[in-house]
Structure formats: structure tokens, C-alpha cells
Amino acid sequence: MSIKVLTIAEQKDGKLSNISFELLTVAAATGGEIQTACLAEAADGLAAELAAKGGGKVLAVSNPALKFCNDEVYAKVLTELINKYQPQLVIGAATFFGKAMIARLAAMNNGAMASDITGLTADGDKITITRPAYGGNVIVNLGSKEGKIFFVTVRPKVFDESTSGDGEVVAETVANSVFEAKTSVKESVADAGQSINLTEADIIVAAGRGIRGEENLPIITKLADAMGAAVGASRAIVDTGWIAYSHQVGQTGKTVNPKLYFAIGISGAIQHLVGMQTSKTIVAINRDKDAPIFNIASYGIVGDLFEIVPALTEKFESVG
Ligand SMILES: Cc1cc2nc3c(=O)[nH]c(=O)nc-3n(C[C@H](O)[C@H](O)[C@H](O)COP(=O)(O)OP(=O)(O)OC[C@H]3O[C@@H](n4cnc5c(N)ncnc54)[C@H](O)[C@@H]3O)c2cc1C
């Protein structure tokens, strides 16, 4: 039996996030009937883009209340769409916003829930997901439960983006009362120190306590600029106030999955590793040859970061 799948597109500042197209690849793998919820202040253009890239029937909801991703409002609107279209599987993004919103949505719809999945297969209406657990030390397979809607969030950058399709856009009308909420987002302010979204970055240059002080952070940001990379951080330097929390990678920070991850002056504590160990290539720079980070590094450089990082920056700057 073919299932109905609802994916939830994510947008920021009127632009679709890459993860929205990765979700469509996951949805296509089910062989089911795909619908995509596109919620925005003005959703029509975004919905057309999704329809052309594998979004199937794209349900476009436009309203000023959807300008910012407020999980309370999104969950209420999405519940309306779920009631109307009756999907068995709902797929969202394992992003800061997606994780909060899907948990709320699953609770509102008495569904089953699995977060941060890295694999999904479907045999008719039987869905099996794969996700890391216990800090990435084990990989678990979980099955859907009969009679429950299965809500999942997908780890960014694990799946390729869907690039083609010939879906249709359906403009959905939702009652005004649905947009009323106890909370509202007044403003969204960009992190001045981060021009590239950490969870979507292809390259991350991350710093740890080895940089010794906030005054040395520019050594790291210069390398990041030279490589077009986002700047990550261990919790040690976030807790000391050398860098903002939005840069933190790990158990209590962000989970990232870039093509290339530089760990500079980071020892490799398990709480850091769980946030970055699925990176495709990991380069560690540490003066301690026994630092645990070298156990998971693809390439290791044993030495003083204050010599190695400026030399690397010079090299990258010289090749443009
Ligand atoms: C519940 C909980 C949640 C946590 N969540 C997170 C999390 O989300 N993210 C996270 O990162 N941590 C987290 N931690 C903290 C974690 O346990 C570690 O304390 C932290 O990751 C250590 O950061 P660090 O590697 O920068 O510092 P350190 O462990 O102090 O390592 C510094 C490294 O720099 C190297 N070094 C020093 N000088 C130089 C130099 N000149 N050149 C080259 N290398 C040099 C040293 O050899 C050392 O390996 C959590 C801890 C707990 C208990």
C-alpha cells in the first residue's frame, strides 16, 4: 500500500533552505504520494520552486504571521493540513526550528516521533528509520507504529537535494483564528559573526580552548574567510564567552555534517564528537599527539596551531 507523505519546507527571509530539498529526496525514497507544506508570508513563488524540484502537491499557505518561523503558529497551521490530507509520514528538518516545531506537532497530533534521522526505508506503509543514539555510539532502526502518524526530522546534509519534478501548487486557505498564538516573533537578527549557516555549511573551521584567548580568535576566522567556511566552536570557548553560543558544535550545541571540518585546538571530548563526527573529512590540528580527536580525524597535524593555522591561511589566500 502506497503511503501519503507530507514534507515541511523551511524558509528564512523568503528563501528556501537547502534542507527543504533534501527532505524531498527522503520523501521520494518512500515511493509514496508526496505533499509539501510551504508556509511563508508570501508562499506562491517558493511553492512553485518546490513543485519543480520534487515537492509533489505543494500546499501553499501565505500569511503575515508566517514571516518568521514561530513553531506555535506553524504547528497549528500544519495540524489543519494534516487533518485535511491525512498523511501517514510527516518529514521535517532536524534544525533548531524544525526540532522544536515537529515535537510540538507530533504531540498535538498524538503521533510517533523520531528525531535527527540519517536513513529511511519504506515497505508499503511500513516505515523504518535509522538514527544515531547514545551520542552516536550506536545506530538504531525504529519502525512506524500502526495507526499513528510518524513524525521525523532529518539530519541536514546527509541526503542529496532533489533537483527535479513536475508537481503542482495548491493555494490553501486557513481560518484567521489558526494564526492567533500566545507567542509572536517580532524580529530576527543575523549573527554578526556568522555569515554562513553552520548547519548548512560545506566547510567548517572550528576552534577550541587551544586558541588560549578571545584575542586569538581572528587567527581562526581568517582561515575560515580564506576558505569560505563557517566558524564552529567547542563548548569550552563558548562557556568562557570568547565566542557566541550559536557557533557551538556538539551535544548541547549544533549537529553538523559538512564536507570538511577543521578541529583546531579541540581535544575531542565525546560531547564535541557527537556533533561533528559524521563530517565527510575531518582535519585535526593539535599539539598533543594523543588527543582523542585524532582517533576520528581523516588527517591529523600534530603541532602548534599558532604556526600551522596562519601558514594554512596564507596558502588558501594565495590560491584565491
Ligand atoms: C553535559 C555536557 C554537555 C557538553 N556539551 C558540549 C558540546 O555541545 N560541545 C562541546 O564542544 N563540548 C561539550 N561539553 C564539554 C566537553 O566535555 C569538553 O569539555 C569540551 O568539548 C572541551 O573543549 P576543548 O576541546 O576546546 O578544550 P580542551 O579539552 O581543553 O582541549 C584543548 C585542546 O587544545 C590543544 N592545544 C592547546 N594549545 C594548543 C596549541 N598551541 N596548538 C594546538 N593545539 C593546542 C590541547 O592539546 C587540547 O587537546 C559538554 C560537557 C558536558 C558535561
The ligand as a Gaussian input file, in Angstrom:
#p B3LYP/6-31G(d) Opt

LIG

0 1
 C       26.541000      17.632000      29.568000
 C       27.708000      18.165000      28.781000
 C       27.466000      18.681000      27.525000
 C       28.534000      19.163000      26.766000
 N       28.280000      19.655000      25.504000
 C       29.323000      20.013000      24.742000
 C       29.114000      20.462000      23.403000
 O       27.998000      20.581000      22.914000
 N       30.189000      20.794000      22.674000
 C       31.471000      20.712000      23.157000
 O       32.412000      21.049000      22.418000
 N       31.686000      20.320000      24.438000
 C       30.653000      19.996000      25.238000
 N       30.890000      19.632000      26.514000
 C       32.239000      19.853000      27.071000
 C       33.232000      18.756000      26.714000
 O       33.158000      17.717000      27.670000
 C       34.667000      19.323000      26.722000
 O       34.931000      19.906000      27.992000
 C       34.924000      20.378000      25.649000
 O       34.494000      19.885000      24.392000
 C       36.416000      20.676000      25.602000
 O       36.651000      21.703000      24.684000
 P       38.061000      21.851000      24.012000
 O       38.395000      20.614000      23.254000
 O       38.059000      23.146000      23.294000
 O       39.044000      22.061000      25.265000
 P       40.146000      21.104000      25.875000
 O       39.588000      19.748000      26.182000
 O       40.782000      21.865000      26.964000
 O       41.181000      20.891000      24.676000
 C       42.044000      21.898000      24.212000
 C       42.971000      21.221000      23.218000
 O       43.800000      22.215000      22.626000
 C       45.081000      21.638000      22.433000
 N       46.043000      22.747000      22.363000
 C       46.412000      23.606000      23.346000
 N       47.276000      24.524000      22.872000
 C       47.477000      24.229000      21.556000
 C       48.258000      24.793000      20.530000
 N       49.019000      25.877000      20.757000
 N       48.234000      24.238000      19.309000
 C       47.472000      23.130000      19.062000
 N       46.693000      22.533000      19.996000
 C       46.687000      23.090000      21.237000
 C       45.288000      20.740000      23.648000
 O       46.252000      19.751000      23.386000
 C       43.894000      20.183000      23.856000
 O       43.743000      18.933000      23.193000
 C       29.855000      19.136000      27.288000
 C       30.066000      18.622000      28.568000
 C       29.018000      18.136000      29.306000
 C       29.285000      17.565000      30.670000

